[in-house]
């Protein structure tokens, strides 16, 4: 399951109408230096969630955000490890281990975790991204101690029973077949990432793993990975909803405080990973498939992020630029491609939450009568005009208004706050980067957007097509 980034969660809450045909993975990442300090918060700006955090003696970071709209709580544990930490030749290990974490701990038999949560009327799940792995439950507030106790039990001593490895391997392999191998778009997305970053680079490998790697992963691989990365000092506990801070402090100590602390393998925002390329490895990718009914076009650039070796001042302007280019009706791509009759939909996405280096991608579903040459000419003209003539104050204001509109709606979702808080803190960014995100976006200027556009869109890019058989 894919993670939901801070940006994705907020913009989704705003229900922006950008239609992504093949959206960029939200958590593709790269090595980074120590986490950056956020810019000073604007004094008049109210924190988005009003969250507080503290650290237990064993190193576990605890985050609390109270929300009394309903008598329910969300309980999330984020580990600062993801597919980006999969060793060479062992792609898919972080994801496979996520599956095996449901196979029992000393006080919770295999499969019982989810059954117990469901019996209490709650929901639970997990997800793996490039940068984090997270386990979460939504339950009635009086059942929080139950899920916290079970989660702490597997943090301390997940069992990884040897007699269940092969059966779960088949589950993972079937998941890969359904999500990747059985769909033309899934295969194309996998080919795109491999061509863009390099097939054996950690960014070019699929989160779920290459088939040959999944087949060879062992219990020993999982145990070593678990002992290295699943330690309190490399984890962030986030609890939001109908619980006060004092009650959470007591619960965190009672359930998690006794887990033996081990040194974290790294600072959460600094990973031991190979550097990502400064530009795409390939210039072009073309795939034809007889099952495809509608063509899809992608164009992508390498882009800086907030967690780079030198935290980029362009990250917030790039968020505005991405929306200005592809944020639904009124955006540059919509006007140039959809309103002109060349495309059915067009959008743009910026992977600015990624550790180290991200990417900016535009994606288009052309009309059937539109040729590849005609569409690429129109896309090139759109980008060229933006670089040559810049953007308008009205465009920047529109994008800022729509980007920040989702923040109030995000407060009403039980799962949005913990995903944003945990997902951002687990990548080494400070709490202020979350609480004052709307202020950072509102502070972006036209000149900053134009500078970010020149820094990214004028660099080498990669274009890709997924086409029906016989398409021109």
HELIX and SHEET records of a PDB file:
HELIX    1   1 UNK A    6  UNK A   13  1                                   8    
HELIX    2   2 UNK A   83  UNK A   85  5                                   3    
HELIX    3   3 UNK A   93  UNK A  100  1                                   8    
HELIX    4   4 UNK A  112  UNK A  119  1                                   8    
HELIX    5   5 UNK A  141  UNK A  143  5                                   3    
HELIX    6   6 UNK A  144  UNK A  157  1                                  14    
HELIX    7   7 UNK A  162  UNK A  164  5                                   3    
HELIX    8   8 UNK A  165  UNK A  176  1                                  12    
HELIX    9   9 UNK A  177  UNK A  181  3                                   5    
HELIX   10  10 UNK A  184  UNK A  197  1                                  14    
HELIX   11  11 UNK A  211  UNK A  216  1                                   6    
HELIX   12  12 UNK A  219  UNK A  229  1                                  11    
HELIX   13  13 UNK A  232  UNK A  234  5                                   3    
HELIX   14  14 UNK A  245  UNK A  256  1                                  12    
HELIX   15  15 UNK A  315  UNK A  326  1                                  12    
HELIX   16  16 UNK A  332  UNK A  333  1                                   2    
HELIX   17  17 UNK A  334  UNK A  338  3                                   5    
HELIX   18  18 UNK A  372  UNK A  389  1                                  18    
HELIX   19  19 UNK A  393  UNK A  410  1                                  18    
HELIX   20  20 UNK A  414  UNK A  425  1                                  12    
HELIX   21  21 UNK A  432  UNK A  435  1                                   4    
HELIX   22  22 UNK A  437  UNK A  442  1                                   6    
HELIX   23  23 UNK A  446  UNK A  457  1                                  12    
SHEET    1   A 6 UNK A  52  UNK A  55  0                                        
SHEET    2   A 6 UNK A  61  UNK A  66 -1                                        
SHEET    3   A 6 UNK A 235  UNK A 241  1                                        
SHEET    4   A 6 UNK A  72  UNK A  79 -1                                        
SHEET    5   A 6 UNK A 133  UNK A 140 -1                                        
SHEET    6   A 6 UNK A 123  UNK A 128 -1                                        
SHEET    1   B 5 UNK A 284  UNK A 289  0                                        
SHEET    2   B 5 UNK A 462  UNK A 468  1                                        
SHEET    3   B 5 UNK A 296  UNK A 304 -1                                        
SHEET    4   B 5 UNK A 357  UNK A 366 -1                                        
SHEET    5   B 5 UNK A 343  UNK A 350 -1                                        
END                                                                             
